Amino acid sequence: MSTLSLRIPKYLHDKLKKIVATESTSINQFITSALAEKIAALETEAYLELRAKRASKRKFHRVLDKIPDVEAESYDT
């Protein structure tokens, strides 16, 4: 574990204290969870951008061509 000194505006700290009280969690747990969510979102965005650069319209159309051209089932409309 690491220790991090964090300065945040008082109004955010006040809101944070109210939220963690209703969530029955600690400020540390809340901030750790929020940080993990943000990191995951940024890493996902970077991953998707990387995958998009590898995209191929030709391959995409090849896959679409494999889909049969039939009427949709009644439960799908």
PyMOL Python script that loads the backbone (N, CA, C, O; Angstrom):
from pymol import cmd

cmd.read_pdbstr("""\
ATOM      1  N   MET A   1       0.839  -1.184   0.000  1.00  0.00           N
ATOM      2  CA  MET A   1       0.000   0.000   0.000  1.00  0.00           C
ATOM      3  C   MET A   1       0.879   1.240   0.000  1.00  0.00           C
ATOM      4  O   MET A   1       1.994   1.238   0.520  1.00  0.00           O
ATOM      5  N   SER A   2       0.345   2.293  -0.596  1.00  0.00           N
ATOM      6  CA  SER A   2       1.030   3.573  -0.609  1.00  0.00           C
ATOM      7  C   SER A   2       0.160   4.613   0.073  1.00  0.00           C
ATOM      8  O   SER A   2      -1.061   4.479   0.147  1.00  0.00           O
ATOM      9  N   THR A   3       0.806   5.634   0.562  1.00  0.00           N
ATOM     10  CA  THR A   3       0.089   6.745   1.176  1.00  0.00           C
ATOM     11  C   THR A   3       0.146   7.923   0.227  1.00  0.00           C
ATOM     12  O   THR A   3       1.188   8.217  -0.360  1.00  0.00           O
ATOM     13  N   LEU A   4      -0.985   8.594   0.083  1.00  0.00           N
ATOM     14  CA  LEU A   4      -1.078   9.731  -0.815  1.00  0.00           C
ATOM     15  C   LEU A   4      -1.771  10.865  -0.089  1.00  0.00           C
ATOM     16  O   LEU A   4      -2.881  10.703   0.418  1.00  0.00           O
ATOM     17  N   SER A   5      -1.124  11.996  -0.040  1.00  0.00           N
ATOM     18  CA  SER A   5      -1.739  13.187   0.548  1.00  0.00           C
ATOM     19  C   SER A   5      -2.470  13.912  -0.566  1.00  0.00           C
ATOM     20  O   SER A   5      -1.887  14.238  -1.600  1.00  0.00           O
ATOM     21  N   LEU A   6      -3.733  14.157  -0.347  1.00  0.00           N
ATOM     22  CA  LEU A   6      -4.568  14.719  -1.405  1.00  0.00           C
ATOM     23  C   LEU A   6      -5.255  15.981  -0.922  1.00  0.00           C
ATOM     24  O   LEU A   6      -5.872  15.989   0.143  1.00  0.00           O
ATOM     25  N   ARG A   7      -5.150  17.034  -1.691  1.00  0.00           N
ATOM     26  CA  ARG A   7      -5.851  18.282  -1.360  1.00  0.00           C
ATOM     27  C   ARG A   7      -7.058  18.398  -2.271  1.00  0.00           C
ATOM     28  O   ARG A   7      -6.934  18.379  -3.496  1.00  0.00           O
ATOM     29  N   ILE A   8      -8.236  18.520  -1.655  1.00  0.00           N
ATOM     30  CA  ILE A   8      -9.458  18.704  -2.429  1.00  0.00           C
ATOM     31  C   ILE A   8     -10.242  19.856  -1.827  1.00  0.00           C
ATOM     32  O   ILE A   8     -10.105  20.146  -0.638  1.00  0.00           O
ATOM     33  N   PRO A   9     -11.062  20.515  -2.636  1.00  0.00           N
ATOM     34  CA  PRO A   9     -11.866  21.616  -2.103  1.00  0.00           C
ATOM     35  C   PRO A   9     -12.795  21.136  -0.983  1.00  0.00           C
ATOM     36  O   PRO A   9     -13.246  19.991  -0.983  1.00  0.00           O
ATOM     37  N   LYS A  10     -13.068  22.023  -0.040  1.00  0.00           N
ATOM     38  CA  LYS A  10     -13.900  21.676   1.116  1.00  0.00           C
ATOM     39  C   LYS A  10     -15.272  21.168   0.686  1.00  0.00           C
ATOM     40  O   LYS A  10     -15.789  20.218   1.275  1.00  0.00           O
ATOM     41  N   TYR A  11     -15.874  21.794  -0.344  1.00  0.00           N
ATOM     42  CA  TYR A  11     -17.217  21.375  -0.747  1.00  0.00           C
ATOM     43  C   TYR A  11     -17.215  19.924  -1.251  1.00  0.00           C
ATOM     44  O   TYR A  11     -18.188  19.199  -1.042  1.00  0.00           O
ATOM     45  N   LEU A  12     -16.128  19.496  -1.912  1.00  0.00           N
ATOM     46  CA  LEU A  12     -16.038  18.111  -2.356  1.00  0.00           C
ATOM     47  C   LEU A  12     -15.844  17.169  -1.170  1.00  0.00           C
ATOM     48  O   LEU A  12     -16.418  16.081  -1.125  1.00  0.00           O
ATOM     49  N   HIS A  13     -15.038  17.598  -0.226  1.00  0.00           N
ATOM     50  CA  HIS A  13     -14.812  16.774   0.963  1.00  0.00           C
ATOM     51  C   HIS A  13     -16.113  16.598   1.739  1.00  0.00           C
ATOM     52  O   HIS A  13     -16.415  15.502   2.212  1.00  0.00           O
ATOM     53  N   ASP A  14     -16.882  17.680   1.870  1.00  0.00           N
ATOM     54  CA  ASP A  14     -18.170  17.605   2.567  1.00  0.00           C
ATOM     55  C   ASP A  14     -19.123  16.643   1.854  1.00  0.00           C
ATOM     56  O   ASP A  14     -19.780  15.826   2.499  1.00  0.00           O
ATOM     57  N   LYS A  15     -19.198  16.739   0.532  1.00  0.00           N
ATOM     58  CA  LYS A  15     -20.055  15.833  -0.233  1.00  0.00           C
ATOM     59  C   LYS A  15     -19.579  14.395  -0.091  1.00  0.00           C
ATOM     60  O   LYS A  15     -20.383  13.475   0.058  1.00  0.00           O
ATOM     61  N   LEU A  16     -18.277  14.214  -0.137  1.00  0.00           N
ATOM     62  CA  LEU A  16     -17.692  12.884  -0.009  1.00  0.00           C
ATOM     63  C   LEU A  16     -18.051  12.253   1.333  1.00  0.00           C
ATOM     64  O   LEU A  16     -18.413  11.077   1.388  1.00  0.00           O
ATOM     65  N   LYS A  17     -17.954  13.020   2.407  1.00  0.00           N
ATOM     66  CA  LYS A  17     -18.288  12.496   3.737  1.00  0.00           C
ATOM     67  C   LYS A  17     -19.752  12.070   3.804  1.00  0.00           C
ATOM     68  O   LYS A  17     -20.068  11.048   4.414  1.00  0.00           O
ATOM     69  N   LYS A  18     -20.650  12.839   3.186  1.00  0.00           N
ATOM     70  CA  LYS A  18     -22.071  12.470   3.183  1.00  0.00           C
ATOM     71  C   LYS A  18     -22.305  11.194   2.389  1.00  0.00           C
ATOM     72  O   LYS A  18     -23.067  10.324   2.810  1.00  0.00           O
ATOM     73  N   ILE A  19     -21.651  11.084   1.245  1.00  0.00           N
ATOM     74  CA  ILE A  19     -21.844   9.900   0.398  1.00  0.00           C
ATOM     75  C   ILE A  19     -21.340   8.641   1.082  1.00  0.00           C
ATOM     76  O   ILE A  19     -22.046   7.633   1.106  1.00  0.00           O
ATOM     77  N   VAL A  20     -20.143   8.675   1.637  1.00  0.00           N
ATOM     78  CA  VAL A  20     -19.597   7.464   2.256  1.00  0.00           C
ATOM     79  C   VAL A  20     -20.392   7.070   3.493  1.00  0.00           C
ATOM     80  O   VAL A  20     -20.448   5.890   3.839  1.00  0.00           O
ATOM     81  N   ALA A  21     -21.003   8.032   4.160  1.00  0.00           N
ATOM     82  CA  ALA A  21     -21.835   7.716   5.321  1.00  0.00           C
ATOM     83  C   ALA A  21     -23.063   6.919   4.884  1.00  0.00           C
ATOM     84  O   ALA A  21     -23.463   5.973   5.562  1.00  0.00           O
ATOM     85  N   THR A  22     -23.659   7.297   3.759  1.00  0.00           N
ATOM     86  CA  THR A  22     -24.847   6.588   3.286  1.00  0.00           C
ATOM     87  C   THR A  22     -24.482   5.262   2.618  1.00  0.00           C
ATOM     88  O   THR A  22     -25.309   4.351   2.565  1.00  0.00           O
ATOM     89  N   GLU A  23     -23.260   5.144   2.110  1.00  0.00           N
ATOM     90  CA  GLU A  23     -22.820   3.922   1.434  1.00  0.00           C
ATOM     91  C   GLU A  23     -22.161   2.934   2.394  1.00  0.00           C
ATOM     92  O   GLU A  23     -21.801   1.828   1.990  1.00  0.00           O
ATOM     93  N   SER A  24     -22.004   3.312   3.628  1.00  0.00           N
ATOM     94  CA  SER A  24     -21.345   2.466   4.640  1.00  0.00           C
ATOM     95  C   SER A  24     -19.969   2.004   4.163  1.00  0.00           C
ATOM     96  O   SER A  24     -19.643   0.818   4.217  1.00  0.00           O
ATOM     97  N   THR A  25     -19.187   2.943   3.706  1.00  0.00           N
ATOM     98  CA  THR A  25     -17.829   2.657   3.258  1.00  0.00           C
ATOM     99  C   THR A  25     -16.909   3.748   3.795  1.00  0.00           C
ATOM    100  O   THR A  25     -17.377   4.726   4.378  1.00  0.00           O
ATOM    101  N   SER A  26     -15.630   3.587   3.605  1.00  0.00           N
ATOM    102  CA  SER A  26     -14.686   4.609   4.058  1.00  0.00           C
ATOM    103  C   SER A  26     -14.334   5.537   2.899  1.00  0.00           C
ATOM    104  O   SER A  26     -14.549   5.216   1.730  1.00  0.00           O
ATOM    105  N   ILE A  27     -13.795   6.681   3.255  1.00  0.00           N
ATOM    106  CA  ILE A  27     -13.339   7.621   2.223  1.00  0.00           C
ATOM    107  C   ILE A  27     -12.248   6.961   1.376  1.00  0.00           C
ATOM    108  O   ILE A  27     -12.239   7.096   0.153  1.00  0.00           O
ATOM    109  N   ASN A  28     -11.338   6.252   2.028  1.00  0.00           N
ATOM    110  CA  ASN A  28     -10.269   5.569   1.281  1.00  0.00           C
ATOM    111  C   ASN A  28     -10.835   4.572   0.289  1.00  0.00           C
ATOM    112  O   ASN A  28     -10.400   4.534  -0.863  1.00  0.00           O
ATOM    113  N   GLN A  29     -11.806   3.755   0.717  1.00  0.00           N
ATOM    114  CA  GLN A  29     -12.403   2.762  -0.181  1.00  0.00           C
ATOM    115  C   GLN A  29     -13.109   3.446  -1.345  1.00  0.00           C
ATOM    116  O   GLN A  29     -13.012   3.004  -2.490  1.00  0.00           O
ATOM    117  N   PHE A  30     -13.819   4.527  -1.040  1.00  0.00           N
ATOM    118  CA  PHE A  30     -14.554   5.237  -2.085  1.00  0.00           C
ATOM    119  C   PHE A  30     -13.598   5.812  -3.125  1.00  0.00           C
ATOM    120  O   PHE A  30     -13.805   5.640  -4.326  1.00  0.00           O
ATOM    121  N   ILE A  31     -12.560   6.488  -2.668  1.00  0.00           N
ATOM    122  CA  ILE A  31     -11.606   7.106  -3.589  1.00  0.00           C
ATOM    123  C   ILE A  31     -10.848   6.038  -4.374  1.00  0.00           C
ATOM    124  O   ILE A  31     -10.599   6.212  -5.566  1.00  0.00           O
ATOM    125  N   THR A  32     -10.478   4.937  -3.721  1.00  0.00           N
ATOM    126  CA  THR A  32      -9.794   3.848  -4.417  1.00  0.00           C
ATOM    127  C   THR A  32     -10.678   3.276  -5.515  1.00  0.00           C
ATOM    128  O   THR A  32     -10.212   3.016  -6.624  1.00  0.00           O
ATOM    129  N   SER A  33     -11.954   3.081  -5.204  1.00  0.00           N
ATOM    130  CA  SER A  33     -12.895   2.551  -6.194  1.00  0.00           C
ATOM    131  C   SER A  33     -13.090   3.531  -7.346  1.00  0.00           C
ATOM    132  O   SER A  33     -13.093   3.128  -8.509  1.00  0.00           O
ATOM    133  N   ALA A  34     -13.253   4.812  -7.031  1.00  0.00           N
ATOM    134  CA  ALA A  34     -13.431   5.827  -8.076  1.00  0.00           C
ATOM    135  C   ALA A  34     -12.196   5.910  -8.969  1.00  0.00           C
ATOM    136  O   ALA A  34     -12.316   6.049 -10.186  1.00  0.00           O
ATOM    137  N   LEU A  35     -11.029   5.826  -8.377  1.00  0.00           N
ATOM    138  CA  LEU A  35      -9.783   5.865  -9.138  1.00  0.00           C
ATOM    139  C   LEU A  35      -9.660   4.641 -10.043  1.00  0.00           C
ATOM    140  O   LEU A  35      -9.261   4.756 -11.202  1.00  0.00           O
ATOM    141  N   ALA A  36     -10.002   3.477  -9.510  1.00  0.00           N
ATOM    142  CA  ALA A  36      -9.942   2.251 -10.311  1.00  0.00           C
ATOM    143  C   ALA A  36     -10.904   2.329 -11.497  1.00  0.00           C
ATOM    144  O   ALA A  36     -10.562   1.904 -12.600  1.00  0.00           O
ATOM    145  N   GLU A  37     -12.107   2.869 -11.275  1.00  0.00           N
ATOM    146  CA  GLU A  37     -13.077   3.023 -12.363  1.00  0.00           C
ATOM    147  C   GLU A  37     -12.543   3.954 -13.444  1.00  0.00           C
ATOM    148  O   GLU A  37     -12.670   3.662 -14.633  1.00  0.00           O
ATOM    149  N   LYS A  38     -11.953   5.062 -13.042  1.00  0.00           N
ATOM    150  CA  LYS A  38     -11.419   6.031 -14.005  1.00  0.00           C
ATOM    151  C   LYS A  38     -10.274   5.424 -14.809  1.00  0.00           C
ATOM    152  O   LYS A  38     -10.210   5.588 -16.028  1.00  0.00           O
ATOM    153  N   ILE A  39      -9.376   4.728 -14.131  1.00  0.00           N
ATOM    154  CA  ILE A  39      -8.253   4.091 -14.824  1.00  0.00           C
ATOM    155  C   ILE A  39      -8.765   3.050 -15.815  1.00  0.00           C
ATOM    156  O   ILE A  39      -8.279   2.973 -16.943  1.00  0.00           O
ATOM    157  N   ALA A  40      -9.744   2.251 -15.396  1.00  0.00           N
ATOM    158  CA  ALA A  40     -10.305   1.236 -16.288  1.00  0.00           C
ATOM    159  C   ALA A  40     -10.939   1.880 -17.517  1.00  0.00           C
ATOM    160  O   ALA A  40     -10.796   1.371 -18.629  1.00  0.00           O
ATOM    161  N   ALA A  41     -11.636   2.993 -17.323  1.00  0.00           N
ATOM    162  CA  ALA A  41     -12.269   3.679 -18.455  1.00  0.00           C
ATOM    163  C   ALA A  41     -11.216   4.205 -19.430  1.00  0.00           C
ATOM    164  O   ALA A  41     -11.367   4.065 -20.644  1.00  0.00           O
ATOM    165  N   LEU A  42     -10.163   4.803 -18.907  1.00  0.00           N
ATOM    166  CA  LEU A  42      -9.105   5.331 -19.774  1.00  0.00           C
ATOM    167  C   LEU A  42      -8.360   4.211 -20.505  1.00  0.00           C
ATOM    168  O   LEU A  42      -8.031   4.343 -21.684  1.00  0.00           O
ATOM    169  N   GLU A  43      -8.099   3.115 -19.800  1.00  0.00           N
ATOM    170  CA  GLU A  43      -7.417   1.996 -20.445  1.00  0.00           C
ATOM    171  C   GLU A  43      -8.301   1.354 -21.509  1.00  0.00           C
ATOM    172  O   GLU A  43      -7.807   0.929 -22.553  1.00  0.00           O
ATOM    173  N   THR A  44      -9.594   1.283 -21.251  1.00  0.00           N
ATOM    174  CA  THR A  44     -10.528   0.729 -22.239  1.00  0.00           C
ATOM    175  C   THR A  44     -10.564   1.609 -23.473  1.00  0.00           C
ATOM    176  O   THR A  44     -10.563   1.110 -24.598  1.00  0.00           O
ATOM    177  N   GLU A  45     -10.597   2.911 -23.268  1.00  0.00           N
ATOM    178  CA  GLU A  45     -10.589   3.845 -24.407  1.00  0.00           C
ATOM    179  C   GLU A  45      -9.326   3.664 -25.241  1.00  0.00           C
ATOM    180  O   GLU A  45      -9.393   3.611 -26.469  1.00  0.00           O
ATOM    181  N   ALA A  46      -8.192   3.570 -24.585  1.00  0.00           N
ATOM    182  CA  ALA A  46      -6.928   3.387 -25.308  1.00  0.00           C
ATOM    183  C   ALA A  46      -6.928   2.058 -26.064  1.00  0.00           C
ATOM    184  O   ALA A  46      -6.465   1.992 -27.202  1.00  0.00           O
ATOM    185  N   TYR A  47      -7.446   1.001 -25.436  1.00  0.00           N
ATOM    186  CA  TYR A  47      -7.513  -0.307 -26.076  1.00  0.00           C
ATOM    187  C   TYR A  47      -8.399  -0.265 -27.313  1.00  0.00           C
ATOM    188  O   TYR A  47      -8.036  -0.801 -28.360  1.00  0.00           O
ATOM    189  N   LEU A  48      -9.564   0.373 -27.195  1.00  0.00           N
ATOM    190  CA  LEU A  48     -10.479   0.456 -28.332  1.00  0.00           C
ATOM    191  C   LEU A  48      -9.900   1.290 -29.473  1.00  0.00           C
ATOM    192  O   LEU A  48     -10.106   0.968 -30.643  1.00  0.00           O
ATOM    193  N   GLU A  49      -9.179   2.356 -29.141  1.00  0.00           N
ATOM    194  CA  GLU A  49      -8.527   3.155 -30.180  1.00  0.00           C
ATOM    195  C   GLU A  49      -7.472   2.325 -30.914  1.00  0.00           C
ATOM    196  O   GLU A  49      -7.345   2.409 -32.135  1.00  0.00           O
ATOM    197  N   LEU A  50      -6.732   1.538 -30.170  1.00  0.00           N
ATOM    198  CA  LEU A  50      -5.721   0.668 -30.776  1.00  0.00           C
ATOM    199  C   LEU A  50      -6.384  -0.356 -31.692  1.00  0.00           C
ATOM    200  O   LEU A  50      -5.923  -0.584 -32.810  1.00  0.00           O
ATOM    201  N   ARG A  51      -7.462  -0.971 -31.221  1.00  0.00           N
ATOM    202  CA  ARG A  51      -8.176  -1.952 -32.046  1.00  0.00           C
ATOM    203  C   ARG A  51      -8.776  -1.304 -33.288  1.00  0.00           C
ATOM    204  O   ARG A  51      -8.777  -1.902 -34.364  1.00  0.00           O
ATOM    205  N   ALA A  52      -9.285  -0.086 -33.145  1.00  0.00           N
ATOM    206  CA  ALA A  52      -9.890   0.611 -34.287  1.00  0.00           C
ATOM    207  C   ALA A  52      -8.851   0.864 -35.377  1.00  0.00           C
ATOM    208  O   ALA A  52      -9.179   0.823 -36.563  1.00  0.00           O
ATOM    209  N   LYS A  53      -7.614   1.123 -34.991  1.00  0.00           N
ATOM    210  CA  LYS A  53      -6.556   1.354 -35.973  1.00  0.00           C
ATOM    211  C   LYS A  53      -6.261   0.093 -36.786  1.00  0.00           C
ATOM    212  O   LYS A  53      -5.783   0.175 -37.917  1.00  0.00           O
ATOM    213  N   ARG A  54      -6.551  -1.079 -36.197  1.00  0.00           N
ATOM    214  CA  ARG A  54      -6.307  -2.344 -36.891  1.00  0.00           C
ATOM    215  C   ARG A  54      -7.506  -2.780 -37.731  1.00  0.00           C
ATOM    216  O   ARG A  54      -7.460  -3.813 -38.399  1.00  0.00           O
ATOM    217  N   ALA A  55      -8.574  -1.989 -37.695  1.00  0.00           N
ATOM    218  CA  ALA A  55      -9.809  -2.383 -38.376  1.00  0.00           C
ATOM    219  C   ALA A  55      -9.607  -2.463 -39.892  1.00  0.00           C
ATOM    220  O   ALA A  55      -8.767  -1.775 -40.472  1.00  0.00           O
ATOM    221  N   SER A  56     -10.409  -3.328 -40.500  1.00  0.00           N
ATOM    222  CA  SER A  56     -10.349  -3.503 -41.945  1.00  0.00           C
ATOM    223  C   SER A  56     -11.778  -3.578 -42.485  1.00  0.00           C
ATOM    224  O   SER A  56     -12.541  -4.466 -42.106  1.00  0.00           O
ATOM    225  N   LYS A  57     -12.138  -2.652 -43.364  1.00  0.00           N
ATOM    226  CA  LYS A  57     -13.477  -2.677 -43.958  1.00  0.00           C
ATOM    227  C   LYS A  57     -13.673  -3.950 -44.775  1.00  0.00           C
ATOM    228  O   LYS A  57     -14.770  -4.507 -44.812  1.00  0.00           O
ATOM    229  N   ARG A  58     -12.636  -4.396 -45.409  1.00  0.00           N
ATOM    230  CA  ARG A  58     -12.729  -5.613 -46.208  1.00  0.00           C
ATOM    231  C   ARG A  58     -13.105  -6.801 -45.332  1.00  0.00           C
ATOM    232  O   ARG A  58     -14.008  -7.566 -45.673  1.00  0.00           O
ATOM    233  N   LYS A  59     -12.421  -6.957 -44.213  1.00  0.00           N
ATOM    234  CA  LYS A  59     -12.727  -8.061 -43.309  1.00  0.00           C
ATOM    235  C   LYS A  59     -14.124  -7.913 -42.707  1.00  0.00           C
ATOM    236  O   LYS A  59     -14.839  -8.900 -42.532  1.00  0.00           O
ATOM    237  N   PHE A  60     -14.503  -6.690 -42.395  1.00  0.00           N
ATOM    238  CA  PHE A  60     -15.832  -6.434 -41.848  1.00  0.00           C
ATOM    239  C   PHE A  60     -16.913  -6.870 -42.841  1.00  0.00           C
ATOM    240  O   PHE A  60     -17.876  -7.537 -42.462  1.00  0.00           O
ATOM    241  N   HIS A  61     -16.753  -6.497 -44.096  1.00  0.00           N
ATOM    242  CA  HIS A  61     -17.734  -6.871 -45.110  1.00  0.00           C
ATOM    243  C   HIS A  61     -17.731  -8.380 -45.371  1.00  0.00           C
ATOM    244  O   HIS A  61     -18.773  -8.960 -45.676  1.00  0.00           O
ATOM    245  N   ARG A  62     -16.569  -9.010 -45.251  1.00  0.00           N
ATOM    246  CA  ARG A  62     -16.513 -10.466 -45.390  1.00  0.00           C
ATOM    247  C   ARG A  62     -17.341 -11.162 -44.313  1.00  0.00           C
ATOM    248  O   ARG A  62     -18.023 -12.150 -44.586  1.00  0.00           O
ATOM    249  N   VAL A  63     -17.279 -10.651 -43.112  1.00  0.00           N
ATOM    250  CA  VAL A  63     -18.066 -11.219 -42.018  1.00  0.00           C
ATOM    251  C   VAL A  63     -19.548 -10.952 -42.252  1.00  0.00           C
ATOM    252  O   VAL A  63     -20.373 -11.844 -42.052  1.00  0.00           O
ATOM    253  N   LEU A  64     -19.898  -9.739 -42.672  1.00  0.00           N
ATOM    254  CA  LEU A  64     -21.303  -9.417 -42.933  1.00  0.00           C
ATOM    255  C   LEU A  64     -21.877 -10.287 -44.047  1.00  0.00           C
ATOM    256  O   LEU A  64     -23.053 -10.648 -44.015  1.00  0.00           O
ATOM    257  N   ASP A  65     -21.061 -10.617 -45.012  1.00  0.00           N
ATOM    258  CA  ASP A  65     -21.526 -11.453 -46.125  1.00  0.00           C
ATOM    259  C   ASP A  65     -21.916 -12.857 -45.670  1.00  0.00           C
ATOM    260  O   ASP A  65     -22.646 -13.548 -46.380  1.00  0.00           O
ATOM    261  N   LYS A  66     -21.458 -13.281 -44.529  1.00  0.00           N
ATOM    262  CA  LYS A  66     -21.792 -14.612 -44.018  1.00  0.00           C
ATOM    263  C   LYS A  66     -23.172 -14.660 -43.373  1.00  0.00           C
ATOM    264  O   LYS A  66     -23.693 -15.742 -43.104  1.00  0.00           O
ATOM    265  N   ILE A  67     -23.764 -13.503 -43.124  1.00  0.00           N
ATOM    266  CA  ILE A  67     -25.083 -13.466 -42.483  1.00  0.00           C
ATOM    267  C   ILE A  67     -26.142 -13.792 -43.524  1.00  0.00           C
ATOM    268  O   ILE A  67     -26.195 -13.150 -44.573  1.00  0.00           O
ATOM    269  N   PRO A  68     -26.987 -14.785 -43.248  1.00  0.00           N
ATOM    270  CA  PRO A  68     -28.016 -15.143 -44.230  1.00  0.00           C
ATOM    271  C   PRO A  68     -29.044 -14.025 -44.399  1.00  0.00           C
ATOM    272  O   PRO A  68     -29.386 -13.326 -43.445  1.00  0.00           O
ATOM    273  N   ASP A  69     -29.524 -13.874 -45.619  1.00  0.00           N
ATOM    274  CA  ASP A  69     -30.508 -12.847 -45.916  1.00  0.00           C
ATOM    275  C   ASP A  69     -31.904 -13.464 -45.796  1.00  0.00           C
ATOM    276  O   ASP A  69     -32.490 -13.911 -46.782  1.00  0.00           O
ATOM    277  N   VAL A  70     -32.415 -13.477 -44.575  1.00  0.00           N
ATOM    278  CA  VAL A  70     -33.732 -14.082 -44.289  1.00  0.00           C
ATOM    279  C   VAL A  70     -34.566 -13.084 -43.502  1.00  0.00           C
ATOM    280  O   VAL A  70     -34.047 -12.142 -42.902  1.00  0.00           O
ATOM    281  N   GLU A  71     -35.864 -13.316 -43.521  1.00  0.00           N
ATOM    282  CA  GLU A  71     -36.772 -12.481 -42.718  1.00  0.00           C
ATOM    283  C   GLU A  71     -36.505 -12.728 -41.249  1.00  0.00           C
ATOM    284  O   GLU A  71     -36.147 -13.832 -40.838  1.00  0.00           O
ATOM    285  N   ALA A  72     -36.688 -11.678 -40.466  1.00  0.00           N
ATOM    286  CA  ALA A  72     -36.501 -11.806 -39.016  1.00  0.00           C
ATOM    287  C   ALA A  72     -37.642 -12.632 -38.428  1.00  0.00           C
ATOM    288  O   ALA A  72     -38.774 -12.607 -38.911  1.00  0.00           O
ATOM    289  N   GLU A  73     -37.298 -13.365 -37.366  1.00  0.00           N
ATOM    290  CA  GLU A  73     -38.325 -14.112 -36.651  1.00  0.00           C
ATOM    291  C   GLU A  73     -39.305 -13.128 -36.018  1.00  0.00           C
ATOM    292  O   GLU A  73     -38.947 -11.978 -35.762  1.00  0.00           O
ATOM    293  N   SER A  74     -40.517 -13.562 -35.767  1.00  0.00           N
ATOM    294  CA  SER A  74     -41.538 -12.653 -35.220  1.00  0.00           C
ATOM    295  C   SER A  74     -41.138 -12.080 -33.865  1.00  0.00           C
ATOM    296  O   SER A  74     -41.497 -10.948 -33.541  1.00  0.00           O
ATOM    297  N   TYR A  75     -40.390 -12.859 -33.064  1.00  0.00           N
ATOM    298  CA  TYR A  75     -39.977 -12.374 -31.753  1.00  0.00           C
ATOM    299  C   TYR A  75     -38.832 -11.362 -31.838  1.00  0.00           C
ATOM    300  O   TYR A  75     -38.491 -10.742 -30.831  1.00  0.00           O
ATOM    301  N   ASP A  76     -38.233 -11.182 -33.017  1.00  0.00           N
ATOM    302  CA  ASP A  76     -37.144 -10.231 -33.204  1.00  0.00           C
ATOM    303  C   ASP A  76     -37.609  -8.896 -33.759  1.00  0.00           C
ATOM    304  O   ASP A  76     -36.802  -7.975 -33.888  1.00  0.00           O
ATOM    305  N   THR A  77     -38.867  -8.768 -34.085  1.00  0.00           N
ATOM    306  CA  THR A  77     -39.326  -7.497 -34.680  1.00  0.00           C
ATOM    307  C   THR A  77     -40.033  -6.630 -33.680  1.00  0.00           C
ATOM    308  O   THR A  77     -40.477  -5.533 -34.019  1.00  0.00           O
TER     309      THR A  77
END
""", "prot")
cmd.dss("prot")
cmd.show_as("cartoon", "prot")
cmd.util.cbc("prot")
cmd.orient("prot")
